[in-house]
Amino acid sequence: FQPCAQLMVPLVLLALGSVSSAARGASAFRAPVARQATSLAARSTPQMTLPIDLTGKVAFVAGVADSTGYGWAIAKALAEAGAKITVGTWPPVLGIFTKSLEQGKFDNDMVLSDGSKMVIEKVYPLDAVFDVPEDVPEEVKNNKRYAGCASFTISECAAAVKADYGKIDILVHSLANGPEVTKPLLETSRKGYMAASSASAYSFVSMMQKFGPLMNKGGSAVSLTYIASERVIPGYGGGMSSAKAQLESDTRVLAFEAGRKYGVTVNTISAGALKSRAASAIGEKGEKSFIEYAIDYAKANACLEKDLYSDDVGQVAAFLCSPLAGAVTGVTMYVDNGLHAMGLAVDSKAMEGSMKGN
């Protein structure tokens, strides 16, 4: 990953030549060579570059609890571009996360390309299934895993960010949860289905409601989705595929509503499979996890035969949150090495022998 000064999008201005009718003849055969040389020179020497510079921007990234997930990668990419980073962390793991930060356990993962370290200015407790304090049931309030976290609903978190920073420029929704994710849809309960929708989709709507008024005009909101929203992915159950479809639909509606009301862009990134801590929990213990199967399948069948890294998603998120993407909104951006474009599994036994020469 490159630092903000080197996150460049080159615009090559190609020089075009022409040959007048009076010059036709022997010289006419030399003109194309001259034009070709000029074009090659233009390609090797870009005439303009557009840096991603988020210096002075404030970002709030919801759903960061370790250094393995996409939320962390997005925060790091935004830091590379100069943004101030704040994060929201689920209360039951808040203590472990902050202690690990203090003890330097994430130091190696915080190093930026210039040798400095990413600075997380503040970590806020956030449980995105609760909008206001009145939503929190007594069993949660009295749960020892929530001890020391008096204010963790979305509205309280937004109020705390407002008190500390006044305004923000970037909002990232990098969280999801489906308590019955290992169950097929046919075995998913109403409670489990609604819980997946609440934590994974409506939480983004609620965050836009509460954080939208804090966002500066020209700001950006980004969430994370998955291809299961539009394709059948066995093993990704419990209503999570439905929740991701809701999230993508809500992204388009929010792009209009928040765009008109707050002047911000709203997009979602359909990210490929990554072996994060949360994703690794999908599947039976002692067996190859769902995410491991998904990663192997993607590498075998995607357009690009290479590993997908969290930084790949982080860089695209930085672009979407930058002025370069100021006219891009309501988009589901695929960052999956092209897997979404495939209609056949090329590693299928049924396809044996069909890919010779490809």
C-alpha positions, 0 to 999 in steps of 0.5 A: 500500500502506498502513502497518500502522496503516492496514491496517484491516478495518472491521466495520460494525455496522448499526443495526436499527429496528422499528415496533411495532403500536401505532405503525402508521399515518402514522408507519409510513411514516416509520420505514423512512426513519429506519432507512435513514438510520441504516444509511447513517450506520453504513456511513460511520462504522465502529464497529470496525477491526482493524489488521494489526500484526506489530511484534516478529515475525520473518520469514524470506522465502526466494527474494529476489534482487531487487526485482521479484518476489513475495518482495520484495513480501511482505517489504515488506508484512510490513515495513509491518506492523512485522515484522523482515525476514530473507531467504534468497538463492540463492548464485550471485546472493547477491553481486550482491544484497547489493552492490546493497543496499549501493550503494542500487540498491534504495532507491526500492523499499524506501521504506515509506508513512511515508517510512522504508525497509524494513530487511533485517536479514540476508541468508542464503545458501540453496539450497533443493534441498539439505537437509543438507551431505551432499547437496551434490555436489563440483561444486557445492562447487567451483563458483566461483558458490558461492565464499564460501558455505560453509553454504547448505543448508536445515538450515544456514540454519535453524541460522544463523537460530536462532543469530541470532534464536532463534525466528521467527514467519513463514516465506515460501517464494517460490522455484521452478525448473524447468530444463526449464520451456520444454519440453512435458511430453511432452518433459520428462526424468525428471531435469528433472521431478524437479528441478522437484519438488525445487526448487519443492515438496519445498523447502517440505516441507523448510523446514517440517521445519527451520524448524518447530521455530523457529516460535513458536506462532501463527506462519504459513507461506506459499508461492506457487503458480500456476493451472497446478496445476489448469488447462492452461497451455501454455508452463509446462512441464518438470513445473512444473505438476505441482510446483505441484499437489504444493505445493498438496497438501502445503500441506493436509497440512502445515497439519494436521501442522504445525498439530498439532505447532507450532501454526502456520498453513500456506497458499499464494497462487495468484498471477497472472502477474507480469513478475519477473526469474525469470518473464521467463526463461521463453521464447525470447530475442528473442521475446515471453516466456511471462509477457508472453503470460500477463499480456496474457491475464489482463488480457483475460479476468480478472473484473477488467480491471486490472493485477495488482501484486506489492503485491496479493500482498504485502498478502494475504500480510501478512493471512495472516501476521497474527492476523486469519487465525489460523483460516485454514489449509490454503488456496490463496488466489487473488490473480489478479483472478479469472482462476481463476474463468473458464471461457471466454476472453472475448477468443477469436474464438469469443466475438466478439459475445457480450459486448455490453453486458458 
